[in-house]
Amino acid sequence: MGKWGQNNHLKTFAGATALLFLLNACSFSLRSISSLSSGASKSTPNNSPSSSGLSYNPSGTPIVSDPFPTDLTVQISAGAQHTCALETDGTVWCWGDDTYGQLGDNSSGTKNSPVKVHGIGNSGYLQNISSISAGANDTCAVTNTNLLYCWGSNGHGELGNSPITSPNVGYPVQVMDSTGLSPLMGVATVSVGNNHVCAKTMSGDLCWGLNDPSGELGTGNIADSTLPVSVLNSMGNASIGAFLIQAFFTTSCALDTSGKQLYCWGANSYGLGDGSNSAELPNSIMMSNVVDFTGGQYHHCGLTYDGSIAGVECWGEGGLTGDGTMISRSTPVAVLTPDGSLPLTDLLIQSPSHSLAAGQSHTCAISGGSNVYCWGDNSSGQLGIDTLGAQSLPVTVLDPLSGNFGPVKDISAGGNHTCALKVTGNVYCWGDNSSGQLGSAASANATFSGLPVEVQ
């Protein structure tokens, strides 16, 4: 398996055990942008408590931020209205909405350019990070020693460090184990959803945060939890034993240990993918040979690969499934080529980075040639085609200067924006910029961009 940031092109997986997905969820479509301070005025950092209830630590070591290293990024993760990047030196940088402290710089407001995430106890900078995940109003990071830290909104216990002493925390705090007495250890991956978080650990697959009324924690009930709890199997009598687990809007999904079968749970009015709309325990989805998956507010998609042919299948609200129709689907259907004639098979299969990412109401996938396809809602230019208007079939993201955008090695979709990591290590974003989530000071006054702009 390649390291973070390695450009892994289309490859054949001899078996499920070759799919070593040590990756985190690229944060997916999380909360309706209209409910997340869209249109908030852009401001400078404010290191005093705000009306949002943000918890600050003014006694930490004074920090003077370095400039963002524009060509050293190894992973990106887009939240609802913020975005984060992991750099080669193990530091984390974030930009966009900071209302809940989700940028981790111990302040509030909106940041149009990347800021470096502060360290534990607001001392120095967060270091030695191996993977990140940005959610609606939270961000989490796994360390090289397999510990987990989170920051941002904590209204439902999303930070996993019960009891809830503050509704929002502006710097990293350590996630605890189920007893609340010791740090959670052995964390392999983390995925931040809307108001809940899931992680794969050596001791099992865990989720915490909001669970009422949707059941997205997978415990067989709808009780919220401020500490990690085990995700159960479909019978409710043992841990699910997932190969990969991810949190979305009001759902969560996981691949089983064979790396083939996909399970989902929680609630979605357009279906979980098995014909039902809700489940408090994992339900088997009607797909096979799944190697990656993603989910938005009203749709989900899975990337498949049988050893020779790749494909994408989606289900959910009409117009978001990539099949050229406006028909809502409760079970998976094949995403078609841009002309609608055949199933889309020109797709990059890679590990550990994601090749598939869903925003609130759009989806993007990296092609076999490392360009980017997108489909769905395009009201903020999140499809990257320099025009507005929804697309029910995939379209190719454009480069501002040279036609097709690419080559790309990592993709992440937020609420109504999309970000991609090029093979050069540079990050580009497009779509909604109402909170500075595109990360370009040069575009600070633009409410959106229909073409990729470089983060800097």
Buried (B, 14 or more C-beta within 10 A) or exposed (E): EBEBBBBBEBEEBEEBEEBBBBBBBBBBBBBBBEEBBBEBEBBEBEEEBBEBBBBBBEEBEEBEBEEBBBEBBBBBBBBBBBBBBBBBEBBBBBBBBBBBBBBBBBBBBBBBBBBBBBBBEBBBBBBEBBBBBBBBBBBBBBBEEBBBBBBBBBBBBBBBBBEBEBBBBBBBBBBBBBEEEEEBBBBBBBBBBBBBBBBBBEBBBBBBBBBEEBBBBBBBBBEBBBBBBBBBBBEEEEBBEBBBBBBBBBBBBBBBBEBBBBBBBBBBEBBBBBEBEBBBBBBBBBBEBBBBBBBBBBBBBBBBBEEEEBBBBBBBBBBBBBBBBEEBBBBBBBBBBBEEEEBBBBBBBBBBBBBBBBBBBBBBBBBBBBBBBBBBBBBBBBBBBBEBEBBBBBBBBBBBEEEBBBBBBBBBBBBBBBBBBBBEBBBBBBBBBBBBBBBBBEBBEBEBBBBBBBBB
